[in-house]
Structure formats: structure tokens, C-alpha cells
Amino acid sequence: MASSQDCKEVLQPLTQQRQLRKRNGGIVKRIASVIGMKPENRAEYERLHGDVWPDVLKRIYDSNIRNYSIYRYGELLFAYMEYIGSDFEADMAAMAADPVTQKWWEICMPLQSPVSDRAEGEWWADIAEVFHTD
Amino acid sequence: MASSQDCKEVLQPLTQQRQLRKRNGGIVKRIASVIGMKPENRAEYERLHGDVWPDVLKRIYDSNIRNYSIYRYGELLFAYMEYIGSDFEADMAAMAADPVTQKWWEICMPLQSPVSDRAEGEWWADIAEVFHTD
């Protein structure tokens, strides 16, 4: 099961500084990351993510995350999301403190296999933007 | 050098049907794909993509592609983009017919190594969306 320390580790890569971009007059921070997933966990992970609990989605939204997608290529998951708030660390701390989100992470994290070359403290590993155009 | 057939192959994965989503009242089609890149080509690829030719960017925009990012994880490139037009095949054909875009592809494609498990006719390999929330 995920400890509160594990949950902090999930959020840590998201706190890094990234390129900013304007959309609808607001600042948007793009975030992309990867994590592994063994083939035997694929069906359960995709079943869960096809019907994410409404309170988990609400907490993501309330933490100013928008346009959040996860894609799978083989045993690798790619996440892409946009952060529109002004205090990322506080918004992520609010997510980590949410009991329903904690329960969701307890279910999902054992299905994931973090990549071995992730940075210290990362769960999902931050990946570098090579190109962007609006 | 890339042939016109190669260029068609670049575009083919983008024509597949994907989930639709509303943004600003319009239909947005999210597209994600992967391609390999050998370490010896990384510096040149990233140099090129840090300063993409303006006419290439204009052609992307005119073909109704928005919010287009490429990320790198090890020897894998991950592309995310959004299509806001109403005739994807025509917009991609216009891109493929553009002489500057063709020249750009001639430079970039030899730096890429398509993944071996891509579908027939793909250059960038389409990847499956597991999750999305707005």
C-alpha cells in the first residue's frame, strides 16, 4: 500500500519548473512524465482509468490540472497535463491530503512500475520537452 | 532522403479515429504517438526542434494542429497534439504537399528510428489513450 511518503513522491516531479505558455489569457504549465506498467497489470489499470472515481476527478480539477491524458505504449505509460493555477505546490499538497485520492493511489500505485532511471524522489519520471508550438 | 511515400507514411497514423473533446466550443481531436531516436542523433534533432523553420510552424498551424509538443524519454520521442479542423485528411495532405515541410522532413526523418512494432504504414506510431479528463 502507498504511504504518505509515497504520495509525496508521486507529486514531486510535478513541482519542477517547466516552460510556460499562454492559453485564454492564463499561464499554462505543461507537464509530461512516464512510468512503467507490467503487462499483467494492464487490464486492471485500464479498467480503473476507464471509470475514475468522480471525487478523484474533482480533486484533480480543484487542484487546477486540466487536459490530463494518459497514453500507453507497450509497458510504458505517458502522462500529459496542463497546470493553470498559481501555487502548484499548494495545489498538489491539497491533492495529496485528500482521503479519496489517497485511497485511489493505494489501488493504482501497486499496478505501476516506476522507471529505473527516474530522478531521486520521483514516482512518475519527468520527461524533457524537445519541441512545442501553439 | 525521404520520398513522397515516406511523407505519406508520416501522416497516416494521424488519420485514425480518436476520442473527441470540446474546448472553446470546438471539437478537438487529441493525437499521441511515439518514434525512436538513436542517442547519436539526439543533439542534432533537439537543435533543429529548438528553432523550427517559421514556414514549417505556419503550415502546422494552417493545417489546424494546435498545442503540439514533443517530449523525449531515453531513445523514445513522445508527441502530443490537438487537431481542431473538420477535414483531417485534407489538412494533412496540404502539409505533405508543402515544399518547405517536405524539405524539413528530409532533414528530420533520417534522425528518427520508427519503432519496430508500429502498424503497417505508420512512421510515428499511434498510441492508445488510457485516461482523459478535462
Interface residues (C-beta under 8 A of the other chain):
Chain A: R23 N24 R30 A32 V34 Y45 E46 H49 G50 V52 L57 I60 Y61 R66 N67 Y68 S69 I70 Y71 R72 Y73 G74 L76 L77 F78 Y80 V115 D117 A125 I127 A128 E129 V130 F131 H132 T133 D134
Chain B: R23 N24 R30 A32 V34 Y45 E46 H49 G50 V52 L57 I60 Y61 R66 N67 Y68 S69 I70 Y71 R72 Y73 G74 L76 L77 F78 Y80 V115 D117 A125 I127 A128 E129 V130 F131 H132 T133 D134
